Each structure stands twice: as C-alpha cells, then as structure tokens.
C-alpha cells in the first residue's frame, strides 16, 4: 500500500498542486473540520460510490488517524485505483482546516 505523510500532502497543497483527497470519515467528523477541497465519501458508502471515481486519477485517502483510510486505500487499490493513504490522518494534519 502506498503511503504519504500528512506534512507532504500539506506542502503539495501549499505549492498549488492539484491533489484529490477523499475523506472517509463520518459526516459529523467532517463537519467538525476538514482539509479544504476534499471529496467526502464515508467509508461505509465507498463501494456504492465507486462510479464517481476514475481509475486513471490518483487519490489520497484521509480519515481521523489513518486506520479507516488504510482500509479504503486497500479496497480501492484491489479494484485498480491509484490510491495512497495519508499517514496519521487528521490527527497529524497541521495545515488549513475548514
């Protein structure tokens, strides 16, 4: 499974790189604070929303601590998607939050 540090994601966003982040936390968790520009797909709905994702685009998966995003990363990778898990999740995030 591919992994990336939260700091690396933050630096890429600050440099203006177009990154597609998928936050797999629950609605109430995302409402309490999230990285600007995320795609919100709760983990439990991921299998039902696969049609919204493109296999030829890279995605970075995010959750609270990186456990659920690791599950989502593995699930999507097994189905041929280009996905990377953000280590430490929102607990490790030091960048902007909406």
C-alpha positions as CSV (number, residue, x, y, z in Angstrom):
1,X,0.0,0.0,0.0
2,X,1.3,3.4,-0.9
3,X,1.6,5.9,1.9
4,X,2.3,9.6,2.3
5,X,3.0,11.8,5.3
6,X,0.4,14.5,6.2
7,X,3.2,17.1,6.0
8,X,4.0,16.1,2.4
9,X,0.3,16.5,1.5
10,X,0.2,19.9,3.2
11,X,3.3,21.1,1.4
12,X,2.0,19.9,-2.0
13,X,-1.3,21.8,-1.4
14,X,0.6,24.9,-0.3
15,X,2.6,24.7,-3.6
16,X,-0.6,24.7,-5.5
17,X,-0.6,21.1,-6.7
18,X,-4.0,19.7,-7.6
19,X,-4.5,16.8,-5.3
20,X,-7.7,14.8,-5.0
21,X,-8.3,14.0,-1.3
22,X,-11.0,11.6,-0.3
23,X,-12.1,11.9,3.3
24,X,-13.7,8.7,4.5
25,X,-14.8,9.9,7.9
26,X,-18.4,10.2,9.0
27,X,-20.5,13.3,8.3
28,X,-20.2,14.7,11.9
29,X,-16.4,14.3,11.8
30,X,-16.0,16.1,8.5
31,X,-18.4,18.9,9.8
32,X,-16.1,19.5,12.8
33,X,-13.1,20.2,10.5
34,X,-11.7,19.0,7.2
35,X,-9.0,19.8,4.6
36,X,-10.3,22.3,2.1
37,X,-11.3,20.8,-1.2
38,X,-11.9,17.2,-0.1
39,X,-14.2,14.7,-1.7
40,X,-16.3,13.3,1.2
41,X,-17.2,9.7,0.9
42,X,-17.8,7.9,4.2
43,X,-16.1,4.6,4.4
44,X,-19.4,2.7,4.6
45,X,-20.6,4.2,1.3
46,X,-17.4,3.8,-0.7
47,X,-18.5,0.6,-2.5
48,X,-21.7,2.4,-3.6
49,X,-19.9,5.5,-4.9
50,X,-17.1,3.9,-6.9
51,X,-18.7,5.2,-10.1
52,X,-17.8,8.7,-9.0
53,X,-14.0,7.9,-9.1
54,X,-11.7,7.4,-12.1
55,X,-9.1,4.7,-12.1
56,X,-6.6,6.9,-14.1
57,X,-6.6,9.7,-11.4
58,X,-4.5,9.5,-8.2
59,X,-6.3,9.9,-4.9
60,X,-5.1,10.4,-1.4
61,X,-7.3,8.8,1.3
62,X,-7.8,10.6,4.6
63,X,-9.6,9.8,7.9
64,X,-9.0,10.6,11.6
65,X,-5.9,8.5,12.3
66,X,-5.3,6.7,9.0
67,X,-6.9,3.3,10.0
68,X,-10.1,3.7,8.0
69,X,-8.3,5.4,5.2
70,X,-5.9,2.4,5.1
71,X,-9.0,0.1,4.7
72,X,-10.3,2.4,1.9
73,X,-6.9,2.5,0.2
74,X,-6.6,-1.2,0.2
75,X,-10.2,-1.6,-1.1
76,X,-9.7,0.8,-3.9
77,X,-6.2,-0.5,-4.8
78,X,-7.7,-4.0,-5.1
79,X,-10.1,-2.6,-7.7
80,X,-7.4,-1.0,-9.8
81,X,-7.4,2.6,-8.4
82,X,-4.3,4.7,-7.9
83,X,-4.6,5.4,-4.2
84,X,-2.3,6.5,-1.4
85,X,-3.0,6.5,2.4
86,X,-2.2,9.7,4.3
87,X,-0.4,8.6,7.4
88,X,-1.6,9.9,10.8
89,X,-4.9,11.2,9.3
90,X,-6.4,14.4,10.6
91,X,-4.6,13.9,13.9
92,X,-1.3,14.5,12.1
93,X,-2.7,17.4,9.9
94,X,-1.2,20.8,10.7
95,X,-2.5,22.7,7.6
96,X,-5.6,24.7,7.0
97,X,-8.9,23.3,8.1
98,X,-12.4,24.3,7.1
